Amino acid sequence: MWKGSSEGSDRFEYLQTLVTEFQDTDSEEAKEQVLANLANFAYDPKNMEYLRELQVPDLFLDMLTEENENFVEFGMGGLCNLSMDPECRDIILQSSGISLVTNRLSSQREETVLSAITTLMNLSTPSSRSEITDPALLQCMLRFSLSESPRLRNLAAVFLQDCCTREQVAQAEQQMQGQQTAIGIPLPKDN
Amino acid sequence: MAACGGNSSGCWVSPEVYKHHEQRKVCISRPKYREGRAAKAVKVYTINLESHYLMVQGVPAIGVMTELIQLCALYGAVEEYRPLDEYPAEEFTEVYLVKFQKLTSARAAKRHMDEKSFYGGVLHVCYVPEYESVEDTRLKLLDRRRYIMRTARNKARQREDKDGGTEEPLTSNTATTSEKIISQQDQRLHNYNIEDSSNSNHYSDFPLLPLPPYEHHYLVHKNQHGTMHTEDKMGTLYNAIIDTKQRPAQKSSSDREKSREHRPTPNQASAVRFIPRNTHLENRKRKMEDTVDHTCTELSGKNDHLIGPKLPEPPKLDMEDDSLNTTAMLIRNTMKQVGSVPDVKPVEKKMKPRRRI
């Protein structure tokens, strides 16, 4: 895929071509492919700077409100990859990323939900902590921690152990008992 | 969800077959410039998908477990392995679970062993993160975050150095200054490595094996390991990149640095051609308002909104006619509104349509 600098094509230019194609094409399929490309490029920290410059964090965030589930999954995957980087994290936080990502915890696709949880963990900073530890969000994680899927269960457990205090979890648990039981609500499908 | 009944998780629960074990169809519709050397499916890799655990399918059932593990060990220390007897396998083949000590090893093993022939069979190797414990998952994420942080810090320092360098006119001495930067960088990386190995010395006493020569292909760039010391930990792949890529790219990147200083030049602006952010924001706002309109009937109160999976929506009927569909949707929405009113605490907004009815 990556032709390398030996052919003189610079990485930045290549990424820019991808972004341009993404915006110019009308084909959903091409968009999906390019989006997946960009999300995979976001895995490599070497590209973070270029991706920031091309406003790819915002591009990924925009995908979260799309109807096409592939767009959402790939965009969320890209955010999961990008948000590890402190500067990208700050950009995502500034673009009200937390609520956009939180909204997608209800996705039917397990991969999307997993990416969302990891992204939220990455977005946790002293100033965003209160938003990340919102009782409703913790209750959602508590439900995930009962999931049949080991990956979802584990990730939710890490979230509950690392991103909030025990008191907060206990409080969320208490609130959950007061409410109607949420056990019947289906968890994401692995499709 | 491919779930078995009940909560009984024990060793005799037969392993489940997840979607991500399957080999996805390769994508054949990519334009030339996005075509890689190897055919790949459209898929996004995140740290959640990766794992120290690999599942190897398609191992011929001729008693070659030792050989398989020896092959795996070429890519790094194998911590555990066992046959997955209950996992549905093709006839005359076996499935194995292999846990590597390090993620980089698992990554290398997957890359080099997947779709390779092995004693007459073709192996299919995939990550199986569902075998991780909570602690495994935590460590995996922590390692990744630490590695990204370290790279970001290095990058920032490199930029600082470069900014210092660009004060001088960027002409013939570019090459020499960048050389200097690289050597400083190497020095620093070296220091980092020393620091790191003292932090995680429980790995460092393991004798490392050199990796087989790698091919360049898609997604490989994130972990190209050429030498012994780069195999050691995730962070060190930065080293490998400097050696191979950074040098030739140095000049062009410093040129860009220069052009970025007086941005936005018309040239740059037209080249990026990104839809301005505010239009996206508008779009998003509109969409969010739409969804709020649809879901506000479900949300009661302010604070106790439910995050996460919701009850499935009833399947949408297709009347095979646009007009009929629109009518059906209108009726459905009205019914939803009417039906939801008794449950919701009296809110002015919702009372209004009722009065009208």
Chai-1 contact restraints between the chains, C-beta under 6 A:
chainA,res_idxA,chainB,res_idxB,connection_type,confidence,min_distance_angstrom,max_distance_angstrom,comment,restraint_id
A,M1,B,G36,contact,1.0,0.0,6.0,A-B,restraint_1
A,M1,B,Y218,contact,1.0,0.0,6.0,A-B,restraint_2
A,W2,B,H221,contact,1.0,0.0,6.0,A-B,restraint_3
A,S5,B,P248,contact,1.0,0.0,6.0,A-B,restraint_4
A,S5,B,A249,contact,1.0,0.0,6.0,A-B,restraint_5
A,D10,B,S252,contact,1.0,0.0,6.0,A-B,restraint_6
A,T20,B,R273,contact,1.0,0.0,6.0,A-B,restraint_7
A,E32,B,V42,contact,1.0,0.0,6.0,A-B,restraint_8
A,Q33,B,R30,contact,1.0,0.0,6.0,A-B,restraint_9
A,Q33,B,V42,contact,1.0,0.0,6.0,A-B,restraint_10
A,A36,B,V42,contact,1.0,0.0,6.0,A-B,restraint_11
A,A36,B,V44,contact,1.0,0.0,6.0,A-B,restraint_12
A,A39,B,V44,contact,1.0,0.0,6.0,A-B,restraint_13
A,N40,B,V44,contact,1.0,0.0,6.0,A-B,restraint_14
A,N40,B,Y45,contact,1.0,0.0,6.0,A-B,restraint_15
A,Y43,B,Y45,contact,1.0,0.0,6.0,A-B,restraint_16
A,Y43,B,K222,contact,1.0,0.0,6.0,A-B,restraint_17
A,D44,B,K222,contact,1.0,0.0,6.0,A-B,restraint_18
A,P45,B,I148,contact,1.0,0.0,6.0,A-B,restraint_19
A,P45,B,T151,contact,1.0,0.0,6.0,A-B,restraint_20
A,Q55,B,F274,contact,1.0,0.0,6.0,A-B,restraint_21
A,D58,B,R277,contact,1.0,0.0,6.0,A-B,restraint_22
A,D62,B,H280,contact,1.0,0.0,6.0,A-B,restraint_23
A,T65,B,R284,contact,1.0,0.0,6.0,A-B,restraint_24
A,T65,B,K287,contact,1.0,0.0,6.0,A-B,restraint_25
A,F74,B,V44,contact,1.0,0.0,6.0,A-B,restraint_26
A,G77,B,V44,contact,1.0,0.0,6.0,A-B,restraint_27
A,G77,B,T46,contact,1.0,0.0,6.0,A-B,restraint_28
A,C80,B,T46,contact,1.0,0.0,6.0,A-B,restraint_29
A,N81,B,T46,contact,1.0,0.0,6.0,A-B,restraint_30
A,M84,B,R145,contact,1.0,0.0,6.0,A-B,restraint_31
A,M84,B,I148,contact,1.0,0.0,6.0,A-B,restraint_32
A,D85,B,I148,contact,1.0,0.0,6.0,A-B,restraint_33
A,D85,B,A152,contact,1.0,0.0,6.0,A-B,restraint_34
A,P86,B,A152,contact,1.0,0.0,6.0,A-B,restraint_35
A,T102,B,I307,contact,1.0,0.0,6.0,A-B,restraint_36
A,L105,B,I307,contact,1.0,0.0,6.0,A-B,restraint_37
A,L105,B,G308,contact,1.0,0.0,6.0,A-B,restraint_38
A,S106,B,G308,contact,1.0,0.0,6.0,A-B,restraint_39
A,S106,B,P309,contact,1.0,0.0,6.0,A-B,restraint_40
A,S106,B,K310,contact,1.0,0.0,6.0,A-B,restraint_41
A,L114,B,N48,contact,1.0,0.0,6.0,A-B,restraint_42
A,S115,B,T46,contact,1.0,0.0,6.0,A-B,restraint_43
A,T118,B,N48,contact,1.0,0.0,6.0,A-B,restraint_44
A,A136,B,H305,contact,1.0,0.0,6.0,A-B,restraint_45
A,A136,B,I307,contact,1.0,0.0,6.0,A-B,restraint_46
A,L137,B,I307,contact,1.0,0.0,6.0,A-B,restraint_47
A,C140,B,I307,contact,1.0,0.0,6.0,A-B,restraint_48
A,C140,B,G308,contact,1.0,0.0,6.0,A-B,restraint_49
A,R143,B,G308,contact,1.0,0.0,6.0,A-B,restraint_50
A,E148,B,M1,contact,1.0,0.0,6.0,A-B,restraint_51
A,E148,B,A3,contact,1.0,0.0,6.0,A-B,restraint_52
A,P150,B,E130,contact,1.0,0.0,6.0,A-B,restraint_53
A,R151,B,P129,contact,1.0,0.0,6.0,A-B,restraint_54
A,R151,B,E130,contact,1.0,0.0,6.0,A-B,restraint_55
A,N154,B,V134,contact,1.0,0.0,6.0,A-B,restraint_56
A,N154,B,T137,contact,1.0,0.0,6.0,A-B,restraint_57
A,A157,B,V134,contact,1.0,0.0,6.0,A-B,restraint_58
A,V158,B,T137,contact,1.0,0.0,6.0,A-B,restraint_59
A,V158,B,R138,contact,1.0,0.0,6.0,A-B,restraint_60
A,I185,B,P309,contact,1.0,0.0,6.0,A-B,restraint_61
A,P186,B,P309,contact,1.0,0.0,6.0,A-B,restraint_62
A,L187,B,P309,contact,1.0,0.0,6.0,A-B,restraint_63
A,K189,B,M1,contact,1.0,0.0,6.0,A-B,restraint_64
A,D190,B,M1,contact,1.0,0.0,6.0,A-B,restraint_65
A,D190,B,Y18,contact,1.0,0.0,6.0,A-B,restraint_66
A,D190,B,K19,contact,1.0,0.0,6.0,A-B,restraint_67
